Amino acid sequence: MSVSWRQATSPRALLVVLTVVVVLALLVGGTASATVFGAYNPSWDGASELRATASAVETETVIAENASEYGATTPEETVGFILSPESQYTPADAARVETFVRNGGTLVVAEDFGTASNPLLASIGADTRVDGRLLRDERFYGESPEMPLIQQVNAHTYTEGVESLTLNRPTAVEPNGSTVLAISSNYTYADANLNGELDDSESLRQFPVATVESVGSGEVVVLGDPSLFINVMIDRSDNRAFVENLLETHETAIIDVSQVDAVPPLIAARLTLEESVPLQLVVGVILVVGISYWGVGRELLSTIRQWLGPTAPPERPTQPKAIEQRIRARFPEWDEDRVQRVREEVIKRQQTKEDND
């Protein structure tokens, strides 16, 4: 039975609104993340735009909750993204990443001040290291010297069409023989004590901020700023072009979230279901059985209703004569005057209710 807005009371309307709000909150909370650099974080500090960019260039995206995903792809056609991991990879997981790279995979490690990336780079046989000190450029920058504008970009497949990059609180990378892709201006210094000033122990010079090197049959790209991939930064300068180059040259992109708590519960459940064939069979059986029982239940309920007959209360009479007949049938002992008075009162109340509706 449908209920019009006019029939809805304030408590009922409030319940409807509250139900809608709760359902929306559950959906948003279950499918979005607030983790910095999170692949499902749509806020300014999330990396949901990285997934959107991959989709735009028709690169398949794989969200890796564990390092075993590296072994489930074709390395030569895959690029993996590791954005500032919060914890170190276990020796077994680092070995999986190394196997992926040495078999032809491309790995992008973007780090600024974390402590987990350098051990991983060492484990997989890469020579580049992350410096860990904040870079400031006092002349070429965006909103502040902590957002240096990188205008020296060297020619490479990954830098095609990239004339400049804008970084956000980056650090330098130590090439140690690897190829430098981008380097800061001569007005940059490493602010070791974070006082925002150029001290006597600090000097202005150029710093590499992005490199690429061969490891086995694959490549390792190291960038001293994971913020380049976040939603608020990806459209600065030619940042998006750089990201697109990394993606377009590969068929599949692995976004590695194995060392961060970045996957919302509903997304995690979906990923678990996609990865487990036995679980898919179990869920399928449950759905089939549930639908079957639902159909049987509805049929049984319909049969019971037919046996019982109409359950709706009889409609109240609205015509004066019908009202009078009903009053007489229910109260045969009443005299004529009393029947007429009650009939008039019933008609009066019905008219008042119709006017209010």
PyMOL commands that set and color helices and strands:
alter all, ss='L'
color gray80, all
select helices_A, chain A and resi 10-31+48-56+67-72+75-77+91-102+117-123+157-159+226-229+239-248+265-275+277-308+320-330+336-356
alter helices_A, ss='H'
color red, helices_A
select strands_A, chain A and resi 60-64+78-83+106-110+129-137+149-150+152-153+165-166+171-174+179-183+188-191+208-215+218-223+252-256
alter strands_A, ss='S'
color yellow, strands_A
deselect
rebuild
show_as cartoon
